[in-house]
Amino acid sequence: MTSNETTEHDNRRRHKIRLGSRTVALPDSRLLRIGAGSALVVGGVLGFLPVLGFWMIPLGLIVLSIDMHWARRLRRRLAVWLARRYPGIAEKLNGTSQ
């Protein structure tokens, strides 16, 4: 690997999800991210079964929102609605609460 390739690889944007104080790195492959997001949504639909849970649906939509425009729009609309409905939530999520 040449120094130019190393620089290009290091400058590439790494996809991550921040959940509260934790950060989870996602795969670089678009297909793996879409597969993981889809698997989380499908597993969430089966949330009545042991181990699987309904919490998997929003997490899957967050993962899908990186690559799918419809999921990104849905996530942003939800974020705007939550911020308008509950003004304190936006401050807590952005870390600006006092």
C-alpha positions as a Python dict, from the first residue, in 0.01 Angstrom:
ca = {
    (1, 'M'): (0, 0, 0),
    (2, 'T'): (149, 334, -100),
    (3, 'S'): (133, 646, 113),
    (4, 'N'): (-128, 792, -125),
    (5, 'E'): (-353, 487, -78),
    (6, 'T'): (-308, 505, 298),
    (7, 'T'): (-406, 872, 303),
    (8, 'E'): (-709, 802, 83),
    (9, 'H'): (-817, 515, 310),
    (10, 'D'): (-773, 724, 626),
    (11, 'N'): (-969, 1018, 481),
    (12, 'R'): (-1268, 800, 395),
    (13, 'R'): (-1568, 873, 612),
    (14, 'R'): (-1634, 597, 861),
    (15, 'H'): (-2002, 530, 927),
    (16, 'K'): (-2092, 524, 1296),
    (17, 'I'): (-2406, 532, 1504),
    (18, 'R'): (-2410, 717, 1834),
    (19, 'L'): (-2654, 568, 2086),
    (20, 'G'): (-2640, 774, 2399),
    (21, 'S'): (-2282, 765, 2519),
    (22, 'R'): (-2187, 466, 2304),
    (23, 'T'): (-2062, 472, 1946),
    (24, 'V'): (-2100, 171, 1720),
    (25, 'A'): (-1897, 143, 1399),
    (26, 'L'): (-2077, 12, 1091),
    (27, 'P'): (-1932, -191, 806),
    (28, 'D'): (-1773, -4, 514),
    (29, 'S'): (-1968, -213, 262),
    (30, 'R'): (-2301, -61, 158),
    (31, 'L'): (-2450, -409, 105),
    (32, 'L'): (-2353, -519, 456),
    (33, 'R'): (-2509, -205, 608),
    (34, 'I'): (-2832, -257, 413),
    (35, 'G'): (-2835, -626, 508),
    (36, 'A'): (-2776, -549, 876),
    (37, 'G'): (-3044, -276, 880),
    (38, 'S'): (-3295, -501, 702),
    (39, 'A'): (-3219, -788, 940),
    (40, 'L'): (-3278, -560, 1239),
    (41, 'V'): (-3613, -442, 1102),
    (42, 'V'): (-3729, -796, 1020),
    (43, 'G'): (-3610, -919, 1360),
    (44, 'G'): (-3796, -631, 1523),
    (45, 'V'): (-4119, -731, 1350),
    (46, 'L'): (-4076, -1067, 1524),
    (47, 'G'): (-4033, -883, 1854),
    (48, 'F'): (-4282, -1103, 2035),
    (49, 'L'): (-4030, -1389, 2022),
    (50, 'P'): (-3763, -1432, 2291),
    (51, 'V'): (-3429, -1250, 2232),
    (52, 'L'): (-3573, -1041, 1947),
    (53, 'G'): (-3742, -716, 2042),
    (54, 'F'): (-3935, -424, 1903),
    (55, 'W'): (-3631, -204, 1982),
    (56, 'M'): (-3469, -352, 1671),
    (57, 'I'): (-3704, -167, 1431),
    (58, 'P'): (-3585, 189, 1504),
    (59, 'L'): (-3223, 73, 1519),
    (60, 'G'): (-3261, -95, 1180),
    (61, 'L'): (-3415, 221, 1034),
    (62, 'I'): (-3122, 425, 1166),
    (63, 'V'): (-2876, 189, 997),
    (64, 'L'): (-3078, 195, 675),
    (65, 'S'): (-3096, 576, 683),
    (66, 'I'): (-2725, 593, 598),
    (67, 'D'): (-2785, 446, 251),
    (68, 'M'): (-3160, 472, 184),
    (69, 'H'): (-3310, 814, 119),
    (70, 'W'): (-3662, 716, 229),
    (71, 'A'): (-3534, 597, 569),
    (72, 'R'): (-3325, 914, 606),
    (73, 'R'): (-3631, 1131, 541),
    (74, 'L'): (-3836, 929, 789),
    (75, 'R'): (-3565, 966, 1056),
    (76, 'R'): (-3533, 1341, 1000),
    (77, 'R'): (-3910, 1392, 1011),
    (78, 'L'): (-3925, 1200, 1336),
    (79, 'A'): (-3638, 1405, 1480),
    (80, 'V'): (-3810, 1734, 1385),
    (81, 'W'): (-4144, 1614, 1523),
    (82, 'L'): (-3983, 1504, 1851),
    (83, 'A'): (-3798, 1836, 1884),
    (84, 'R'): (-4122, 2031, 1831),
    (85, 'R'): (-4331, 1807, 2054),
    (86, 'Y'): (-4075, 1778, 2333),
    (87, 'P'): (-3835, 2077, 2319),
    (88, 'G'): (-3611, 1938, 2593),
    (89, 'I'): (-3529, 1623, 2395),
    (90, 'A'): (-3341, 1809, 2121),
    (91, 'E'): (-3128, 1984, 2382),
    (92, 'K'): (-3048, 1656, 2558),
    (93, 'L'): (-2962, 1480, 2232),
    (94, 'N'): (-2733, 1760, 2123),
    (95, 'G'): (-2574, 1785, 2466),
    (96, 'T'): (-2676, 2149, 2515),
    (97, 'S'): (-2909, 2101, 2811),
    (98, 'Q'): (-2830, 2291, 3126),
}
